């Protein structure tokens, strides 16, 4: 079964979709898909579907949704299949399990690539990190589970995946800064800082990219806008790390210069102020 959750929910057996049109069966399939190969208890499924107010018929209604999914699976399997719908969507001691590899979803592949990309970045392989992280991010087709109305469990998982996505974006930008690609990052970073007006790492990355593009005054304006937002919305000054970056911009610190072309973007190049989720 091919399952995608990084965008609208898709699940296919061969060329046939097994995603139901009704909202609650879609929730059931989405939660099972995100736990492929692992049992999801009836109580967890009921909590996802109804929260603190399940109906008295919750177990029977859930079983009806499972039967709907199995009918779609049966139709997709076609005549004389190697396994039946109860093997694809099985019943266990306390719940149900979707028989698919744990790493068979696009979310699992994204997390694996993002993790390897972060490891490469920490090892000083900026080129490898940029490639791995870009491959991870290309798996996204929109917001996670864009066409599913989530309950508590799916809502928490969507938030987790979106946070991992943003971290992967930050890491890829950090790798590209190491590779001297500051000019190509300006548009992306401008949009991201507008979307996340209090996000310090993204603002720091934009400040570095602008400085390296010969636009120091704009880098200082970015800091000014962030400081105003922090003071107005949070009653706080920017972090000490970002304040140090601001002072480095004012002083024209040589550590802010682009890395030497052809050195591979490793850790031995010019010190970056924005990297690994911190500003140093």
C-alpha positions as CSV (number, residue, x, y, z in Angstrom):
1,X,0.0,0.0,0.0
2,X,1.3,3.4,-1.0
3,X,0.4,6.0,1.7
4,X,1.0,9.8,1.6
5,X,0.1,12.2,4.4
6,X,2.3,15.2,3.6
7,X,-0.5,17.0,1.8
8,X,-4.0,15.5,1.1
9,X,-4.3,12.0,2.4
10,X,-3.8,9.3,-0.3
11,X,-3.7,5.5,0.1
12,X,-3.5,3.2,-2.9
13,X,-3.4,-0.5,-3.5
14,X,-2.1,-0.8,-7.0
15,X,-3.8,2.0,-8.9
16,X,-6.9,2.1,-6.8
17,X,-7.6,4.6,-4.0
18,X,-8.8,3.2,-0.7
19,X,-9.5,6.7,0.9
20,X,-13.1,7.0,1.9
21,X,-15.0,10.3,1.2
22,X,-16.7,10.4,4.6
23,X,-14.8,12.5,7.3
24,X,-14.6,10.0,10.2
25,X,-13.5,6.9,8.2
26,X,-10.8,9.2,6.7
27,X,-9.7,10.0,10.3
28,X,-9.5,6.3,11.1
29,X,-7.5,5.6,8.0
30,X,-5.2,8.5,8.6
31,X,-4.4,7.5,12.2
32,X,-3.8,3.9,11.1
33,X,-1.6,5.0,8.3
34,X,0.6,7.2,10.5
35,X,1.0,4.1,12.7
36,X,1.5,1.6,9.9
37,X,2.6,-1.8,11.2
38,X,1.6,-0.9,14.7
39,X,-1.6,-1.5,16.6
40,X,-3.8,1.4,17.4
41,X,-6.2,0.7,20.2
42,X,-9.9,1.1,20.0
43,X,-9.7,3.7,22.8
44,X,-7.2,5.7,20.9
45,X,-9.3,5.6,17.8
46,X,-12.4,6.6,19.8
47,X,-10.5,9.5,21.4
48,X,-9.5,10.7,17.9
49,X,-13.0,10.5,16.5
50,X,-15.1,11.8,19.5
51,X,-12.7,13.2,22.1
52,X,-14.2,13.4,25.6
53,X,-17.8,12.8,24.3
54,X,-17.9,9.4,22.6
55,X,-21.4,8.0,21.9
56,X,-22.6,4.8,23.6
57,X,-22.3,3.1,20.3
58,X,-18.7,4.2,19.8
59,X,-17.2,0.7,19.5
60,X,-20.0,-0.5,17.1
61,X,-19.7,2.7,15.0
62,X,-15.9,2.4,14.8
63,X,-16.4,-1.2,13.6
64,X,-18.7,0.1,10.9
65,X,-16.0,2.5,9.7
66,X,-13.5,-0.4,9.7
67,X,-15.9,-2.5,7.6
68,X,-16.2,0.4,5.1
69,X,-12.4,0.6,4.8
70,X,-12.2,-3.2,4.3
71,X,-14.8,-3.1,1.6
72,X,-12.7,-0.5,-0.3
73,X,-9.6,-2.6,0.3
74,X,-11.4,-5.7,-1.0
75,X,-12.4,-3.9,-4.2
76,X,-8.9,-2.6,-4.7
77,X,-7.3,-6.1,-4.2
78,X,-9.3,-7.5,-7.1
79,X,-10.0,-11.1,-7.8
80,X,-7.8,-13.9,-6.3
81,X,-5.6,-11.6,-4.2
82,X,-2.6,-12.9,-2.2
83,X,-4.2,-11.7,1.0
84,X,-7.6,-10.6,2.1
85,X,-8.8,-7.2,3.5
86,X,-8.7,-8.6,7.1
87,X,-5.0,-9.2,6.6
88,X,-4.4,-5.7,5.2
89,X,-6.5,-4.1,8.0
90,X,-6.3,-6.5,10.9
91,X,-7.9,-6.8,14.3
92,X,-5.5,-7.2,17.3
93,X,-6.1,-7.7,21.0
94,X,-7.1,-4.1,21.8
95,X,-7.3,-2.4,18.4
96,X,-6.5,-2.5,14.7
97,X,-3.4,-2.4,12.6
98,X,-2.7,-1.5,9.0
99,X,-0.4,-4.0,7.5
100,X,2.1,-1.7,5.8
101,X,5.9,-1.2,6.5
102,X,6.5,1.4,9.3
103,X,8.7,3.4,6.8
104,X,6.2,3.0,4.0
105,X,4.6,6.5,4.3
106,X,6.0,9.7,2.9
107,X,6.1,11.0,6.4
108,X,8.5,8.2,7.5
109,X,10.7,8.8,4.4
110,X,10.7,12.6,5.1
111,X,11.8,12.0,8.7
112,X,14.6,9.7,7.7
113,X,16.0,12.0,5.0
114,X,15.7,15.0,7.3
115,X,17.5,13.2,10.1
116,X,20.3,12.1,7.8
117,X,20.5,15.7,6.4
118,X,20.9,17.1,9.9
119,X,23.6,14.5,10.7
120,X,25.5,15.5,7.5
121,X,25.2,19.2,8.5
122,X,26.6,18.5,11.9
123,X,29.5,16.5,10.3
124,X,30.4,19.5,8.1
125,X,29.0,18.1,4.8
126,X,27.0,21.1,3.7
127,X,26.5,19.9,0.1
128,X,25.3,16.5,1.3
129,X,23.1,18.0,3.9
130,X,21.5,20.4,1.4
131,X,20.8,17.6,-1.1
132,X,19.2,15.3,1.6
133,X,17.1,18.0,3.1
134,X,15.9,19.2,-0.2
135,X,14.8,15.7,-1.1
136,X,13.0,15.5,2.2
137,X,11.2,18.7,1.7
138,X,10.1,17.8,-1.9
139,X,8.0,15.0,-0.4
140,X,5.6,17.7,0.9
141,X,2.6,18.4,-1.3
142,X,0.9,20.9,1.0
143,X,-0.1,21.0,4.7
144,X,0.0,17.6,6.4
145,X,-3.4,15.8,6.1
146,X,-4.8,18.8,4.3
147,X,-8.1,17.2,3.6
148,X,-8.6,15.5,6.9
149,X,-10.4,17.1,9.9
150,X,-8.1,16.1,12.8
151,X,-9.1,15.2,16.3
152,X,-6.7,15.3,19.3
153,X,-4.3,12.6,18.1
154,X,-4.1,13.6,14.5
155,X,-3.9,17.3,15.4
156,X,-0.9,16.6,17.6
157,X,0.8,14.6,14.8
158,X,0.1,17.3,12.3
159,X,1.8,19.9,14.6
160,X,4.8,17.6,15.1
161,X,5.2,17.0,11.3
162,X,4.9,20.7,10.5
163,X,7.5,21.6,13.2
164,X,9.9,19.0,11.7
165,X,9.2,20.5,8.3
166,X,10.2,24.0,9.5
167,X,13.3,22.6,11.1
168,X,14.3,20.9,7.9
169,X,13.8,24.2,6.0
170,X,16.0,26.0,8.6
171,X,18.7,23.3,8.3
172,X,18.6,23.4,4.5
173,X,19.0,27.1,4.5
174,X,21.9,26.8,7.0
175,X,23.6,24.3,4.7
176,X,23.0,26.6,1.7
177,X,24.5,29.6,3.6
178,X,27.6,27.5,4.2
179,X,27.8,26.8,0.5
180,X,27.7,30.6,-0.3
181,X,24.2,30.5,-1.8
182,X,23.0,33.6,0.1
183,X,21.8,35.4,-3.0
184,X,19.4,32.7,-3.9
185,X,18.0,32.5,-0.4
186,X,16.8,36.1,-0.1
187,X,13.3,35.6,-1.5
188,X,12.6,32.4,0.4
189,X,13.8,33.9,3.7
190,X,11.8,37.1,3.2
191,X,8.7,35.1,2.8
192,X,9.5,32.9,5.8
193,X,10.2,35.8,8.1
194,X,6.9,37.4,7.1
195,X,5.1,34.1,7.9
196,X,7.0,33.7,11.2
197,X,7.5,37.2,12.5
198,X,9.0,36.1,15.9
199,X,11.2,33.3,14.6
200,X,14.8,34.3,15.5
201,X,16.7,31.7,13.6
202,X,15.0,32.6,10.3
203,X,15.6,36.3,10.9
204,X,19.2,35.7,11.7
205,X,19.6,33.7,8.5
206,X,18.0,36.5,6.5
207,X,20.3,39.0,8.2
208,X,23.4,37.0,7.3
209,X,22.2,36.5,3.7
210,X,21.4,40.2,3.3
211,X,24.8,41.2,4.7
212,X,26.6,38.9,2.4
213,X,24.7,40.3,-0.5
214,X,26.0,43.8,0.3
215,X,22.7,45.0,1.8
216,X,23.7,45.7,5.4
217,X,21.2,48.4,5.9
218,X,18.4,46.0,5.1
219,X,19.9,43.4,7.5
220,X,19.7,46.0,10.2
221,X,16.1,46.8,9.3
222,X,15.3,43.1,9.7
223,X,16.7,43.1,13.2
224,X,14.8,46.3,14.0
225,X,11.5,44.8,12.9
226,X,12.1,41.6,14.9
227,X,13.1,43.6,18.0
228,X,9.9,45.7,17.8
229,X,7.8,42.5,17.4
230,X,9.5,40.9,20.4
231,X,9.1,43.9,22.6
232,X,5.5,44.6,21.6
233,X,4.2,41.0,21.5
234,X,6.3,39.3,24.2
235,X,7.7,42.2,26.3
236,X,11.2,40.7,25.7
237,X,14.3,41.8,23.9
238,X,15.7,39.4,21.2
239,X,18.0,36.6,22.5
240,X,21.6,37.4,23.4
241,X,22.7,35.4,20.4
242,X,20.7,37.6,18.0
243,X,21.9,40.7,19.7
244,X,25.5,39.5,19.2
245,X,24.7,39.0,15.5
246,X,23.4,42.6,15.4
247,X,26.6,43.9,16.9
248,X,28.6,41.9,14.4
249,X,26.7,43.4,11.5
250,X,27.3,46.9,12.9
251,X,31.1,46.1,13.3
252,X,31.4,44.4,9.9
253,X,32.8,41.3,11.6
254,X,34.9,39.3,9.1
255,X,33.3,36.1,10.5
256,X,30.1,37.1,8.6
257,X,31.8,36.9,5.2
258,X,30.8,34.2,2.8
259,X,32.7,30.9,2.9
260,X,35.6,30.4,0.5
261,X,34.5,29.1,-2.8
262,X,35.5,25.5,-3.5
263,X,36.1,24.5,0.1
264,X,33.1,22.2,0.2
265,X,31.2,24.3,2.8
266,X,32.8,22.5,5.8
267,X,33.1,23.6,9.3
268,X,36.6,24.9,8.7
269,X,35.3,27.8,6.6
270,X,34.2,31.2,7.9
271,X,32.3,31.0,11.1
272,X,28.5,31.2,10.6
273,X,26.4,33.0,13.2
274,X,23.3,31.0,12.2
275,X,23.6,27.2,12.4
276,X,22.2,24.1,14.1
277,X,19.3,26.0,15.6
278,X,21.5,28.5,17.5
279,X,23.2,31.7,16.7
280,X,26.8,31.8,17.9
